[in-house]
């Protein structure tokens, strides 16, 4: 007997909604990280920020359950660098 998957995260629509929702988290977090690194290391291109947001959106689409751990790690790194 085969069970149907009812987990919304594993459907195409669920993955797309997760990726769309991740943009609201990744843009502010990566923006702050980009500004901080820009201040510490010198001038970074805005393309770095755009590619990072795009990469995180694709990662969230492919691995919707691993995305919260990744965002938590980024926020922790932001606080460690800021200190």
C-alpha positions in Angstrom: 0.0 0.0 0.0 1.4 3.4 -1.0 0.9 6.5 1.0 0.4 9.8 -0.6 2.6 12.6 0.5 0.6 15.3 2.3 3.4 17.5 3.4 2.9 20.9 1.8 6.6 21.7 1.8 7.3 18.9 -0.7 4.9 20.1 -3.4 6.0 22.5 -6.0 3.7 25.2 -4.7 4.9 24.8 -1.2 8.5 25.0 -2.2 7.8 28.2 -4.3 6.0 29.8 -1.3 8.9 28.9 1.0 11.3 30.4 -1.5 9.2 33.6 -1.8 8.9 33.9 2.0 12.7 33.5 2.4 13.2 36.7 0.4 11.6 38.6 3.3 14.2 37.2 5.7 17.3 37.0 3.4 17.2 40.5 2.1 17.4 42.3 5.5 19.9 39.8 7.0 22.2 39.7 3.9 21.8 43.5 3.5 23.1 44.1 7.1 25.8 41.5 6.6 26.8 43.2 3.3 26.9 46.6 4.9 29.0 45.3 7.8 31.5 43.5 5.5 31.5 46.6 3.3 32.5 48.7 6.3 35.2 46.2 7.5 36.7 45.0 4.2 36.2 47.9 1.9 33.9 48.4 -1.0 32.0 45.4 -2.2 29.9 45.3 -5.3 26.1 45.3 -5.0 26.2 42.3 -7.3 27.5 40.3 -4.3 24.3 41.0 -2.4 22.1 40.2 -5.3 23.8 36.9 -6.0 23.7 36.0 -2.3 19.9 36.6 -2.1 19.4 34.7 -5.4 21.5 31.8 -4.1 19.6 31.6 -0.8 16.3 31.7 -2.6 17.3 28.7 -4.8 18.7 26.9 -1.8 15.4 27.4 0.1 13.5 26.1 -3.0 15.6 23.0 -3.2 16.0 22.3 0.6 13.0 23.9 2.3 13.6 22.1 5.7 17.3 23.1 5.9 16.6 26.8 5.2 15.7 27.8 8.8 19.0 26.4 10.1 20.9 28.3 7.4 19.2 31.6 8.3 19.8 31.0 12.0 23.5 30.5 11.2 23.6 33.6 9.2 22.1 35.7 11.9 24.5 34.2 14.5 27.4 35.0 12.2 26.1 38.6 11.8 26.0 39.0 15.6 29.5 37.5 16.0 31.0 39.8 13.4 29.2 42.8 14.8 30.7 42.3 18.3 
